[in-house]
Amino acid sequence: MIATLLLLPSMHAFGDVLSGDLQHLSVEYLPVTLVVNTPVSMEISLQTDSSQPSGRSDNAVPMISPTKLDDSVTEADTRESVVTAAEKSGADTTGFDWGHIYVRIGIVIAAGLMFMSVLLSYFNRRLRREVEQRWRVEEKLQDSESRLSLALWGANLGCWDWDLDTGLVHIDAHGAEMLGGKAEALDVDINQEDKIAEIFLSLVEDMDSDEVKAERHIKVNSGSRWVLIRGRRLRHSSGRSRAFGTVMDVSTDHAYQEKLVKLSITDPLTGLLNRRYFFDRLNQSCSHCQRDNNLISIALLDIDNFKEVNDNYGHLAGDQTLAQFAQMLKEDCRPYDLVARFGGEEFIILFFGMGKHQANKVLERYQERLRTTQIVTDGNRLYCTFSCGIADSNEIAPGKLGSNEMVKLADERLYYAKGNGRNQIVLESVA
């Protein structure tokens, strides 16, 4: 039977590698080796110097033959006797060299600390790289947001983000200002009473489609403003629904459109409606009369002796006369009646809900005004009179009512008024 007390070779190998002393430590064993042979012999070898890995050392206990012992001694007694003999020889029967143990433990701890230091250094470098990468990503994101903000500002656009599930709308500062709020970003709940919330609440039905485009006329501190709201709906795989879009101040565009419309329907000299637009409205009114049995009337006027104004005072004075005559005529009519320049010095009026006799009273008041009002043209003061023919829708046979028929009837009466002394209003046709 063999019993050996020693440190594990693997522990030695690890300590040797860490300390670098391969020759000294790689083959070192514990100092005590107890060899118990079978009943033939038993040897205790004490080894304290690693330079003597094998053979008998100076401290080795001589071979004790079991034949020299009492045959009646038991195996336990034999073991105890062997240990006693070793103690008498001055050997360390504990089998441990504590100095060497502490050194090895220190080496292992130092190696562990070195390993941890290397490991921490590795993770530190890795963490630093990740932080630097994140900084670069954040810088790129900030640059992208800055470019987007500048692009929106340059295009006069604000942006909004609408959570359709919760009803919350986030609006940037420029968009909030265009919608009548302060120049700061804000969050709006469309379910609350707020003028901006009402704007988005009016778009809920439009959000049933994937895109929305709507114009709204809103009141702001400085007056009113037209805004164009555009957006697109996005559906996420999670089932949530959002919408993103822009808001744009289109007040200038509306002003230009209104100006273009006005130029297309008005006479540039007098500011009254032009002939083309007047006939469009007259045709519509005739259709309504036939369908709803409404009453309308028209009056065709001509300034008397207008050619003499041009000949005596010049065409500039003639233009000024036309402009002032038209302005007073419009002032004497109701706001919803249509007054237009028919051509040259001729004017035409469409009276809604009024027959020819009521229209005659309006024009008689205008005649009285002209008798007492002078028209001033470049230092010249003139008095004007006019001839007029009036017709209403009741004078046209059913099914034949139209703009041409009414104008023709009024023109015949105007022609009669001019041929019979001028400065008069004719309501009836003369055979």
C-alpha positions in Angstrom: 0.0 0.0 0.0 1.4 3.4 -1.0 0.3 6.8 0.5 1.7 10.0 -0.9 1.3 13.5 0.5 2.1 16.2 -2.1 0.6 19.3 -3.8 -1.2 18.7 -7.0 1.1 18.9 -10.0 -1.5 21.2 -11.8 -1.2 23.7 -9.0 2.6 23.6 -9.3 2.5 24.0 -13.0 0.2 27.0 -12.7 2.5 28.6 -10.1 5.6 27.8 -12.2 4.2 29.5 -15.2 3.2 32.6 -13.3 6.5 32.9 -11.4 8.6 32.1 -14.4 10.8 29.7 -12.3 10.1 26.6 -14.4 13.3 24.7 -13.4 12.9 25.2 -9.7 9.1 24.8 -9.2 7.9 22.6 -12.0 9.1 19.4 -10.3 8.8 20.3 -6.7 6.7 18.1 -4.4 5.7 18.3 -0.9 8.5 17.5 1.5 7.0 14.4 3.0 6.5 11.2 1.2 5.2 8.3 3.2 5.7 4.9 1.5 4.2 1.9 3.2 4.9 -1.3 1.6 3.2 -4.5 2.3 4.3 -6.6 5.1 7.8 -6.7 3.6 9.0 -3.2 4.2 8.0 0.3 5.0 9.9 3.6 4.3 9.3 7.2 5.3 11.2 9.7 3.0 11.4 13.3 4.1 12.3 15.6 1.2 12.8 19.4 1.8 14.9 20.4 -1.1 13.4 20.4 -4.6 16.8 19.9 -6.1 16.6 16.3 -4.9 13.5 15.0 -6.6 14.4 11.3 -6.2 16.6 9.1 -4.2 17.4 9.3 -0.5 17.9 12.6 1.1 19.9 13.5 4.2 16.8 13.6 6.2 15.4 10.3 4.9 14.4 7.8 7.6 16.2 4.5 7.1 14.3 1.5 5.9 12.6 -0.2 8.8 11.8 -3.8 8.2 8.7 -5.1 9.7 10.7 -8.2 10.7 12.5 -6.0 13.3 9.2 -5.1 14.8 7.2 -7.2 17.1 5.1 -9.5 15.1 2.3 -9.0 17.5 2.1 -5.3 16.7 -1.0 -4.4 14.8 -1.1 -2.4 11.6 -2.1 0.7 13.5 0.7 0.2 16.0 3.1 -0.2 13.1 2.0 3.1 11.5 2.3 4.8 14.9 5.7 3.4 15.4 6.9 4.6 12.0 5.7 8.1 12.7 7.4 8.0 16.1 10.6 7.0 14.5 10.3 9.8 12.1 9.8 12.3 14.9 12.9 11.0 16.7 14.9 11.7 13.5 13.9 15.4 13.6 11.6 15.2 10.5 8.5 17.3 10.1 5.8 14.7 10.4 3.0 17.2 9.4 4.0 17.1 5.8 3.7 20.9 5.2 6.2 23.6 4.5 4.2 26.8 5.3 6.7 29.2 3.9 6.5 27.6 0.5 2.7 27.5 0.7 2.5 31.2 1.4 4.8 32.0 -1.4 2.7 30.0 -3.8 -0.6 31.5 -2.6 0.9 35.0 -3.1 2.0 34.0 -6.6 -1.5 32.8 -7.4 -3.1 35.9 -5.9 -0.7 38.1 -7.9 -1.4 36.2 -11.0 -5.1 36.5 -10.4 -4.8 40.3 -9.9 -2.7 40.6 -13.1 -5.3 38.6 -15.0 -8.1 40.8 -13.6 -6.1 43.9 -14.5 -5.7 42.6 -18.1 -9.4 41.7 -18.3 -10.5 45.1 -16.9 -8.2 46.9 -19.3 -9.7 44.9 -22.2 -13.3 45.7 -21.2 -12.3 49.4 -20.5 -11.0 49.7 -24.1 -14.1 48.0 -25.4 -16.4 50.3 -23.4 -14.4 53.4 -24.6 -14.9 52.3 -28.2 -18.6 51.8 -27.7 -18.9 55.2 -26.0 -17.0 56.9 -28.8 -19.2 55.2 -31.4 -22.3 56.3 -29.5 -21.0 59.9 -29.4 -20.4 59.8 -33.2 -23.9 58.4 -33.7 -25.4 61.2 -31.5 -23.4 63.8 -33.3 -24.7 62.5 -36.7 -28.2 62.5 -35.3 -27.9 66.1 -34.1 -26.5 67.2 -37.4 -29.4 65.4 -39.2 -31.9 67.1 -36.9 -30.3 70.5 -37.5 -30.4 70.1 -41.2 -34.0 69.0 -41.1 -34.9 72.0 -38.9 -33.1 74.4 -41.3 -34.9 72.8 -44.3 -38.3 73.2 -42.6 -37.5 76.7 -41.7 -36.3 77.6 -45.2 -39.5 76.0 -46.7 -41.7 77.9 -44.1 -42.9 74.6 -42.7 -43.8 73.4 -39.3 -44.1 69.7 -38.4 -46.4 67.7 -36.2 -46.6 64.1 -34.9 -50.0 62.8 -34.1 -50.7 59.6 -32.0 -54.1 58.6 -33.4 -54.7 56.1 -30.6 -54.3 58.6 -27.7 -55.2 61.8 -29.6 -52.0 63.6 -28.6 -50.4 65.8 -31.1 -46.8 67.1 -30.8 -46.2 70.3 -32.8 -42.8 72.0 -33.2 -42.3 75.7 -32.3 -42.7 77.0 -35.9 -45.8 75.0 -36.5 -47.4 76.1 -33.2 -46.8 79.7 -34.1 -48.4 79.3 -37.5 -51.4 77.8 -35.9 -51.9 80.8 -33.7 -50.0 79.7 -30.6 -46.7 80.8 -29.0 -43.4 80.2 -30.8 -42.6 77.1 -28.7 -43.1 73.4 -29.1 -46.3 72.0 -27.5 -48.3 68.9 -27.0 -52.1 69.2 -27.7 -54.9 66.8 -26.8 -57.5 66.9 -29.5 -60.2 65.9 -26.9 -59.7 69.2 -25.0 -61.2 72.6 -25.8 -58.4 74.4 -27.6 -58.3 76.3 -30.9 -55.4 74.3 -32.1 -57.0 71.0 -30.9 -60.1 72.0 -32.9 -58.0 72.2 -36.1 -56.7 68.7 -35.8 -60.1 67.4 -34.6 -61.6 68.6 -37.8 -59.1 66.3 -39.7 -60.1 63.1 -37.9 -62.5 62.1 -40.8 -59.8 62.8 -43.3 -57.4 60.5 -41.4 -59.5 57.5 -42.6 -57.3 57.5 -45.7 -53.5 57.2 -45.7 -53.0 60.9 -46.7 -54.6 64.1 -45.6 -54.4 67.5 -47.2 -56.6 70.4 -46.0 -56.6 74.2 -45.8 -57.9 76.0 -42.7 -58.6 79.7 -42.2 -57.7 80.5 -38.6 -57.7 83.7 -36.5 -54.5 84.9 -35.1 -53.5 88.0 -33.0 -52.6 89.9 -36.1 -55.8 89.1 -38.0 -56.3 85.8 -39.9 -54.2 83.3 -41.7 -54.6 80.5 -44.2 -52.6 77.3 -43.4 -52.1 74.1 -45.4 -52.0 70.9 -43.3 -50.6 67.8 -45.0 -49.8 64.5 -43.5 -49.5 60.7 -44.0 -50.8 57.9 -41.8 -48.4 55.2 -40.7 -49.6 51.8 -39.3 -47.1 49.9 -37.2 -46.9 46.2 -36.9 -47.8 46.4 -33.3 -51.2 47.8 -34.3 -50.6 51.4 -33.2 -51.4 54.2 -35.6 -49.6 57.5 -36.0 -49.6 60.3 -38.5 -46.8 62.7 -39.4 -47.0 65.8 -41.4 -46.4 69.5 -41.9 -48.2 72.8 -41.6 -47.5 75.7 -44.0 -48.6 79.3 -44.0 -50.3 79.8 -47.4 -51.8 83.2 -46.7 -49.7 84.8 -49.4 -50.8 82.2 -51.9 -54.4 82.8 -51.1 -53.9 86.6 -51.4 -52.4 86.1 -54.9 -55.2 83.7 -55.8 -57.8 86.2 -54.7 -56.1 88.9 -56.6 -56.0 86.8 -59.7 -59.7 85.9 -59.3 -60.5 89.6 -58.8 -58.6 90.6 -61.9 -60.3 88.0 -63.9 -63.8 89.1 -62.9 -63.5 92.9 -62.5 -63.0 95.8 -64.8 -59.6 97.4 -64.2 -60.8 101.0 -64.8 -63.9 101.1 -62.6 -63.4 98.2 -60.3 -66.9 96.8 -61.1 -67.5 93.3 -62.4 -66.6 92.7 -66.0 -69.1 91.7 -68.7 -68.0 88.1 -68.9 -68.5 87.4 -65.2 -71.8 89.3 -65.1 -73.2 87.1 -67.8 -72.1 84.0 -66.0 -74.0 85.1 -62.9 -77.0 86.2 -64.9 -77.3 82.8 -66.6 -77.2 81.1 -63.2 -79.9 83.5 -61.9 -82.2 82.8 -64.8 -81.9 79.1 -64.2 -82.8 79.6 -60.5 -85.8 81.7 -61.5 -87.2 79.0 -63.7 -86.6 76.3 -61.1 -87.6 78.2 -57.9 -89.9 80.9 -59.5 -87.6 83.7 -58.2 -87.8 87.3 -59.4 -84.9 89.2 -60.8 -84.6 92.4 -62.9 -81.8 94.1 -64.8 -81.1 97.7 -65.6 -79.0 98.9 -68.6 -77.6 102.4 -68.2 -75.7 104.7 -70.6 -74.0 108.0 -69.6 -75.5 110.8 -71.7 -73.3 112.7 -74.1 -70.1 111.0 -72.8 -68.4 111.6 -76.1 -68.4 115.3 -75.5 -66.5 114.7 -72.2 -63.7 112.9 -74.1 -63.7 115.5 -76.9 -63.7 118.6 -74.6 -61.7 117.4 -71.6 -59.6 114.5 -72.9 -59.7 110.8 -72.4 -58.1 111.0 -69.0 -61.0 113.1 -67.8 -63.3 110.6 -69.5 -61.7 107.7 -67.5 -62.1 109.7 -64.3 -65.7 110.3 -65.0 -66.4 106.6 -65.6 -64.6 105.6 -62.4 -66.5 108.2 -60.2 -69.9 107.4 -61.9 -69.4 103.7 -61.3 -68.4 104.2 -57.6 -71.5 106.2 -56.8 -73.7 103.7 -58.7 -72.4 100.8 -56.6 -72.9 102.8 -53.4 -76.6 103.4 -54.2 -77.2 99.6 -54.8 -77.5 96.9 -52.3 -74.3 95.0 -51.4 -75.6 91.8 -52.9 -76.8 93.3 -56.2 -74.3 92.9 -59.1 -73.1 96.0 -60.8 -70.9 95.6 -63.9 -69.4 97.6 -66.7 -71.2 96.5 -69.9 -68.8 98.3 -72.3 -67.7 101.9 -73.0 -69.9 104.2 -71.0 -72.6 101.6 -70.5 -73.3 99.8 -67.1 -75.6 97.0 -66.2 -77.2 96.0 -62.8 -78.7 92.7 -61.7 -81.3 93.1 -58.8 -82.2 90.0 -56.9 -85.7 89.5 -55.6 -86.8 92.8 -57.1 -89.1 93.6 -60.0 -88.6 96.4 -62.5 -90.7 99.0 -60.5 -88.7 98.5 -57.4 -85.5 98.7 -59.4 -86.8 102.0 -60.9 -87.0 103.5 -57.4 -83.4 102.7 -56.8 -82.3 104.3 -60.0 -84.5 107.4 -59.4 -82.6 108.0 -56.2 -79.4 107.8 -58.1 -80.6 110.3 -60.6 -81.4 112.7 -57.8 -77.9 112.3 -56.4 -76.2 113.0 -59.8 -78.2 116.3 -60.1 -76.6 117.6 -57.0 -73.1 116.0 -57.2 -70.3 117.2 -59.4 -67.7 114.9 -60.9 -64.3 116.4 -60.6 -61.7 115.6 -63.3 -58.3 117.4 -63.2 -59.8 120.7 -61.9 -62.9 120.4 -64.1 -66.4 119.9 -62.5 -69.0 118.1 -64.5 -72.6 117.1 -64.0 -73.7 113.8 -65.5 -77.0 112.3 -66.5 -77.9 108.8 -67.8 -80.5 107.0 -69.8 -81.8 103.6 -68.6 -83.9 100.7 -69.7 -85.3 98.1 -67.1 -86.7 94.6 -67.6 -87.6 91.8 -65.2 -88.0 88.0 -65.4 -91.8 88.1 -65.2 -91.8 89.7 -68.7 -90.2 86.6 -70.3 -92.3 83.7 -71.3 -91.7 80.5 -69.2 -89.1 78.2 -70.7 -87.5 81.1 -72.7 -86.0 83.0 -69.8 -82.3 83.6 -70.3 -79.6 86.3 -70.1 -79.9 87.2 -73.8 -83.6 87.6 -73.7 -83.5 89.9 -70.7 -80.6 92.0 -71.9 -82.3 92.4 -75.3 -85.5 93.7 -73.7 -83.6 96.1 -71.5 -81.5 97.3 -74.4 -84.6 98.1 -76.5 -85.9 100.3 -73.7 -82.5 102.0 -73.3 -82.4 102.8 -77.0 -85.9 104.3 -76.7 -84.8 106.5 -73.7 -81.8 107.8 -75.6 -83.8 108.5 -78.7 -86.4 110.4 -76.7 -84.5 113.1 -74.9 -82.1 111.1 -72.7 -81.9 111.4 -68.9 -84.9 109.1 -68.4 -85.7 105.6 -67.3 -88.0 103.4 -69.5 -89.8 100.4 -68.0 -92.1 99.5 -70.8 -91.6 98.6 -74.4 -93.0 101.0 -77.0 -94.2 99.7 -80.3 
